[in-house]
Amino acid sequence: MISPIRQTGLHCPACGKRKLITVDTRPTAGGIRRRKKCNTCDFRFSTVETIAKMRKVR
């Protein structure tokens, strides 16, 4: 199990608080899926982070 990581940029969809922890992280096709939990209301939800490709600037 991955240790919980405190997130500050997201809000809980249920209560709007920012006290979220990452419960699980898994790679998916084209990104990373993270399972999150709100410390205030115990609501759980998932996010999918996609990896953006960098363009070379000449």
QUIZILIN-V747077 format. One record per run of one state. SS is the DSSP state (A for helix, B for strand, O for the rest). FROM is the first residue (numbers start at 1). LEN is the number of residues. Records with the same first field share a line. If there is no record, write none. Layout:
SS: FROM-LEN + FROM-LEN
This chain:
O: 1-5 + 8-12 + 29-2 + 39-5 + 51-8
B: 6-2 + 20-9 + 31-8 + 44-7
